Amino acid sequence: MTYLLTLARSRAIDRRRSTAHQDKTQSNFSDGPIGTMAARTANPSDQAMSDERSELVRTALQSLEPDQRQAVEMSFFDGLSHTQIAARLAKPLGTVKTYIRQGLIRLRDSLRKHQ
């Protein structure tokens, strides 16, 4: 039973990542994933707050080391697994996991300063 649940979970995650990747490649938004969230809001004050948050996230991402930023973007915006990121970057899996973890910690700390 545990094996079947694990298998079903893995397949569901793979399907979701595949669908998300297909949706992203079909989208023609030029601002990227953060900008598309801002485009969905209708209220001007919500739009302004969303734009401000988007700019904070962009700034926080820019403050990361290039390897960390690339790994985080591939993981969250492209929906790639750690293994896929390691293969694309030609880096060991443990290194990619460290990049993502350290990047997220730095993002969290950076964004907490602006709350």
ChimeraX commands (.cxc) that place a marker at each C-alpha (Angstrom):
marker #1 position 0.00,0.00,0.00 radius 0.5
marker #1 position 2.83,2.41,0.87 radius 0.5
marker #1 position 4.51,1.69,-2.44 radius 0.5
marker #1 position 1.31,2.44,-4.38 radius 0.5
marker #1 position 0.76,5.70,-2.50 radius 0.5
marker #1 position 4.33,6.79,-3.14 radius 0.5
marker #1 position 4.03,5.88,-6.82 radius 0.5
marker #1 position 0.73,7.77,-7.17 radius 0.5
marker #1 position 2.18,10.83,-5.41 radius 0.5
marker #1 position 5.25,10.85,-7.64 radius 0.5
marker #1 position 3.13,10.59,-10.78 radius 0.5
marker #1 position 0.87,13.41,-9.61 radius 0.5
marker #1 position 3.85,15.66,-8.94 radius 0.5
marker #1 position 5.37,14.83,-12.35 radius 0.5
marker #1 position 2.08,15.56,-14.10 radius 0.5
marker #1 position 1.67,18.88,-12.27 radius 0.5
marker #1 position 5.21,19.97,-13.14 radius 0.5
marker #1 position 4.69,18.95,-16.76 radius 0.5
marker #1 position 1.44,20.89,-16.98 radius 0.5
marker #1 position 2.96,23.94,-15.31 radius 0.5
marker #1 position 5.91,23.84,-17.71 radius 0.5
marker #1 position 3.59,23.56,-20.73 radius 0.5
marker #1 position 1.48,26.47,-19.49 radius 0.5
marker #1 position 4.60,28.57,-19.02 radius 0.5
marker #1 position 5.94,27.89,-22.50 radius 0.5
marker #1 position 2.59,28.82,-24.04 radius 0.5
marker #1 position 2.41,32.07,-22.10 radius 0.5
marker #1 position 3.74,35.21,-23.78 radius 0.5
marker #1 position 4.11,37.43,-20.71 radius 0.5
marker #1 position 7.26,39.50,-20.91 radius 0.5
marker #1 position 7.49,40.38,-17.21 radius 0.5
marker #1 position 8.02,36.79,-16.12 radius 0.5
marker #1 position 6.24,34.86,-13.39 radius 0.5
marker #1 position 6.23,37.66,-10.83 radius 0.5
marker #1 position 4.79,40.16,-13.29 radius 0.5
marker #1 position 1.96,37.83,-14.31 radius 0.5
marker #1 position 0.68,37.74,-10.73 radius 0.5
marker #1 position 0.50,41.52,-10.72 radius 0.5
marker #1 position -1.40,41.59,-14.01 radius 0.5
marker #1 position -4.26,39.55,-12.53 radius 0.5
marker #1 position -5.31,42.11,-9.91 radius 0.5
marker #1 position -8.08,44.57,-10.80 radius 0.5
marker #1 position -8.20,47.00,-7.86 radius 0.5
marker #1 position -5.69,49.89,-8.23 radius 0.5
marker #1 position -4.57,49.71,-4.59 radius 0.5
marker #1 position -4.17,45.92,-4.89 radius 0.5
marker #1 position -2.25,46.51,-8.10 radius 0.5
marker #1 position 0.08,48.97,-6.38 radius 0.5
marker #1 position 0.69,46.60,-3.46 radius 0.5
marker #1 position 1.28,43.72,-5.84 radius 0.5
marker #1 position 3.72,45.79,-7.88 radius 0.5
marker #1 position 5.58,46.75,-4.72 radius 0.5
marker #1 position 5.80,43.12,-3.57 radius 0.5
marker #1 position 6.94,42.05,-7.01 radius 0.5
marker #1 position 9.70,44.64,-6.95 radius 0.5
marker #1 position 10.79,43.49,-3.47 radius 0.5
marker #1 position 10.98,39.88,-4.67 radius 0.5
marker #1 position 12.89,40.90,-7.80 radius 0.5
marker #1 position 15.35,42.89,-5.69 radius 0.5
marker #1 position 15.75,40.00,-3.25 radius 0.5
marker #1 position 16.36,37.58,-6.13 radius 0.5
marker #1 position 18.95,39.93,-7.63 radius 0.5
marker #1 position 20.81,39.96,-4.30 radius 0.5
marker #1 position 21.39,36.19,-4.44 radius 0.5
marker #1 position 24.57,34.71,-5.78 radius 0.5
marker #1 position 24.14,33.76,-9.46 radius 0.5
marker #1 position 24.21,30.00,-8.80 radius 0.5
marker #1 position 21.65,30.30,-6.02 radius 0.5
marker #1 position 19.38,32.55,-8.06 radius 0.5
marker #1 position 19.48,30.25,-11.06 radius 0.5
marker #1 position 18.70,27.16,-8.97 radius 0.5
marker #1 position 15.83,28.87,-7.13 radius 0.5
marker #1 position 14.34,30.22,-10.36 radius 0.5
marker #1 position 14.56,26.83,-12.05 radius 0.5
marker #1 position 12.93,25.16,-9.07 radius 0.5
marker #1 position 10.06,27.57,-8.47 radius 0.5
marker #1 position 9.43,29.29,-11.78 radius 0.5
marker #1 position 10.22,26.41,-14.13 radius 0.5
marker #1 position 8.89,23.71,-11.81 radius 0.5
marker #1 position 11.96,21.50,-12.16 radius 0.5
marker #1 position 12.94,18.91,-9.58 radius 0.5
marker #1 position 16.29,19.07,-7.83 radius 0.5
marker #1 position 17.53,16.16,-9.95 radius 0.5
marker #1 position 16.53,17.92,-13.18 radius 0.5
marker #1 position 18.24,21.13,-12.06 radius 0.5
marker #1 position 21.41,19.21,-11.19 radius 0.5
marker #1 position 21.41,17.63,-14.65 radius 0.5
marker #1 position 20.87,20.96,-16.43 radius 0.5
marker #1 position 23.53,22.75,-14.41 radius 0.5
marker #1 position 25.93,19.78,-14.49 radius 0.5
marker #1 position 26.34,20.07,-10.71 radius 0.5
marker #1 position 26.08,17.41,-8.00 radius 0.5
marker #1 position 22.61,16.96,-6.52 radius 0.5
marker #1 position 23.78,17.92,-3.04 radius 0.5
marker #1 position 25.25,21.16,-4.36 radius 0.5
marker #1 position 21.97,22.08,-6.07 radius 0.5
marker #1 position 20.02,21.36,-2.89 radius 0.5
marker #1 position 22.43,23.57,-0.95 radius 0.5
marker #1 position 22.07,26.38,-3.50 radius 0.5
marker #1 position 18.29,26.25,-3.21 radius 0.5
marker #1 position 18.23,26.01,0.58 radius 0.5
marker #1 position 20.75,28.82,1.09 radius 0.5
marker #1 position 19.01,30.93,-1.55 radius 0.5
marker #1 position 15.63,30.52,0.14 radius 0.5
marker #1 position 17.13,31.41,3.52 radius 0.5
marker #1 position 18.65,34.57,2.06 radius 0.5
marker #1 position 15.38,35.44,0.32 radius 0.5
marker #1 position 13.45,34.95,3.55 radius 0.5
marker #1 position 15.85,37.14,5.49 radius 0.5
marker #1 position 15.82,39.82,2.81 radius 0.5
marker #1 position 12.04,39.89,2.58 radius 0.5
marker #1 position 11.60,39.95,6.37 radius 0.5
marker #1 position 13.57,43.19,6.50 radius 0.5
marker #1 position 10.90,44.84,4.34 radius 0.5
marker #1 position 7.83,43.77,6.32 radius 0.5
marker link #1:1,2 radius 0.2
marker link #1:2,3 radius 0.2
marker link #1:3,4 radius 0.2
marker link #1:4,5 radius 0.2
marker link #1:5,6 radius 0.2
marker link #1:6,7 radius 0.2
marker link #1:7,8 radius 0.2
marker link #1:8,9 radius 0.2
marker link #1:9,10 radius 0.2
marker link #1:10,11 radius 0.2
marker link #1:11,12 radius 0.2
marker link #1:12,13 radius 0.2
marker link #1:13,14 radius 0.2
marker link #1:14,15 radius 0.2
marker link #1:15,16 radius 0.2
marker link #1:16,17 radius 0.2
marker link #1:17,18 radius 0.2
marker link #1:18,19 radius 0.2
marker link #1:19,20 radius 0.2
marker link #1:20,21 radius 0.2
marker link #1:21,22 radius 0.2
marker link #1:22,23 radius 0.2
marker link #1:23,24 radius 0.2
marker link #1:24,25 radius 0.2
marker link #1:25,26 radius 0.2
marker link #1:26,27 radius 0.2
marker link #1:27,28 radius 0.2
marker link #1:28,29 radius 0.2
marker link #1:29,30 radius 0.2
marker link #1:30,31 radius 0.2
marker link #1:31,32 radius 0.2
marker link #1:32,33 radius 0.2
marker link #1:33,34 radius 0.2
marker link #1:34,35 radius 0.2
marker link #1:35,36 radius 0.2
marker link #1:36,37 radius 0.2
marker link #1:37,38 radius 0.2
marker link #1:38,39 radius 0.2
marker link #1:39,40 radius 0.2
marker link #1:40,41 radius 0.2
marker link #1:41,42 radius 0.2
marker link #1:42,43 radius 0.2
marker link #1:43,44 radius 0.2
marker link #1:44,45 radius 0.2
marker link #1:45,46 radius 0.2
marker link #1:46,47 radius 0.2
marker link #1:47,48 radius 0.2
marker link #1:48,49 radius 0.2
marker link #1:49,50 radius 0.2
marker link #1:50,51 radius 0.2
marker link #1:51,52 radius 0.2
marker link #1:52,53 radius 0.2
marker link #1:53,54 radius 0.2
marker link #1:54,55 radius 0.2
marker link #1:55,56 radius 0.2
marker link #1:56,57 radius 0.2
marker link #1:57,58 radius 0.2
marker link #1:58,59 radius 0.2
marker link #1:59,60 radius 0.2
marker link #1:60,61 radius 0.2
marker link #1:61,62 radius 0.2
marker link #1:62,63 radius 0.2
marker link #1:63,64 radius 0.2
marker link #1:64,65 radius 0.2
marker link #1:65,66 radius 0.2
marker link #1:66,67 radius 0.2
marker link #1:67,68 radius 0.2
marker link #1:68,69 radius 0.2
marker link #1:69,70 radius 0.2
marker link #1:70,71 radius 0.2
marker link #1:71,72 radius 0.2
marker link #1:72,73 radius 0.2
marker link #1:73,74 radius 0.2
marker link #1:74,75 radius 0.2
marker link #1:75,76 radius 0.2
marker link #1:76,77 radius 0.2
marker link #1:77,78 radius 0.2
marker link #1:78,79 radius 0.2
marker link #1:79,80 radius 0.2
marker link #1:80,81 radius 0.2
marker link #1:81,82 radius 0.2
marker link #1:82,83 radius 0.2
marker link #1:83,84 radius 0.2
marker link #1:84,85 radius 0.2
marker link #1:85,86 radius 0.2
marker link #1:86,87 radius 0.2
marker link #1:87,88 radius 0.2
marker link #1:88,89 radius 0.2
marker link #1:89,90 radius 0.2
marker link #1:90,91 radius 0.2
marker link #1:91,92 radius 0.2
marker link #1:92,93 radius 0.2
marker link #1:93,94 radius 0.2
marker link #1:94,95 radius 0.2
marker link #1:95,96 radius 0.2
marker link #1:96,97 radius 0.2
marker link #1:97,98 radius 0.2
marker link #1:98,99 radius 0.2
marker link #1:99,100 radius 0.2
marker link #1:100,101 radius 0.2
marker link #1:101,102 radius 0.2
marker link #1:102,103 radius 0.2
marker link #1:103,104 radius 0.2
marker link #1:104,105 radius 0.2
marker link #1:105,106 radius 0.2
marker link #1:106,107 radius 0.2
marker link #1:107,108 radius 0.2
marker link #1:108,109 radius 0.2
marker link #1:109,110 radius 0.2
marker link #1:110,111 radius 0.2
marker link #1:111,112 radius 0.2
marker link #1:112,113 radius 0.2
marker link #1:113,114 radius 0.2
marker link #1:114,115 radius 0.2
view
